[in-house]
Amino acid sequence: MAADVYHQGERAAQRRAGLLDQGAFSSRAVRAEIPEVARKFLLAQPMLVLGAADDQGRMWATVLTGRPGFLRAEDDRTLTIDARPAPDDPLHDRLTGPAQVGMLAIEPGRHRRMRMNGRAAPTGSGLRVDLDQVYSNCPKYIQKRQPEWAAATAAPPKHSSALTPDQQKWIAGADTFFIATADLDGDADASHRGGAPGFVEVVSPTVLRWPDYVGNAMFNTLGNLEVQPRAGLLFCDWSTGAVLHLTGTARTDWDPAHAAAVPGAERLVEFTATEVVEIAGAVPLRWSAPVPSRFNPPVT
């Protein structure tokens, strides 16, 4: 079954981690249809993380929002999204036409998340996605937050090739971010990473490093990085609605000695940014102060 679900990069990552058997077990959760419980979950969500490549092949992660009901399963294999990226969003132009997308519906208040991958096409009000994969993930490392709607007017984007001191401080204090990757065929994936504030290390204005904690052994993100290093990161300011998009490349450091120096790390991931886009007021949601996940390892 794993041979049907996983591509060569994911299986390579599972072998390097010594978790082929666990990965094969986890593959049973992957399906092409949206189950009934997932339909109800989607209808209640106000936010969706989406990852895709732009017209230059660079990976980006972004966030779409709407009142509950803006995500709808039209049938077992089709998701309708009543939203598209705003004009200044890095993925706006790409999603005016067909695109391979990875998506993550996440509910921090109830520690739930669901991943969906497929092929998107624009509609009059948003996107229609024909799904290839649908599966839930374990709730580890999700910080509990509750959303509220707020008036929001997006500011003009700030573009740079490196992180400013304020952006470095933002990332160094983050407890959550999202990452978009893709395989050699362009099939995209969007995933969540969480930990105690400080779990993302700002090595330099262009380099970040974070621990890869124990998970479900699917290795979707790290498997993509085994064959395709392009990646996009998204950091959200939960109190102001600002977003920070980064695109660049990432690699996995499989050296156990390096991981041993970081509490809870199974391995490390290093990301090098080539472009940064900050947009204040991009998201009309404000979130409560977090209740940290009990699974978060300590940060030294």
Salt bridges, closest charged atoms under 4 A:
GLU10 OE2 - HIS7 NE2 3.86
ASP54 OD2 - ARG58 NE 2.73
ASP55 OD1 - ARG94 NE 3.87
GLU74 OE2 - ARG72 NE 3.31
ASP76 OD1 - ARG39 NH2 2.51
ASP82 OD2 - ARG72 NH1 2.51
ASP93 OD1 - HIS92 ND1 2.96
GLU107 OE1 - ARG112 NH2 2.90
ASP130 OD1 - ARG128 NE 3.70
ASP132 OD1 - ARG119 NH2 2.92
ASP175 OD2 - ARG145 NH2 2.87
ASP189 OD2 - ARG115 NH2 2.69
GLU201 OE1 - ARG209 NH1 3.20
ASP212 OD1 - ARG193 NE 3.98
ASP212 OD2 - ARG267 NH1 2.65
GLU226 OE1 - ARG16 NH1 3.52
ASP253 OD2 - HIS258 ND1 2.64
ASP255 OD2 - HIS258 NE2 3.70
GLU270 OE1 - ARG209 NH2 2.92
GLU270 OE2 - ARG251 NH2 3.97
GLU275 OE1 - ARG58 NH1 2.53
GLU275 OE2 - HIS159 ND1 3.25
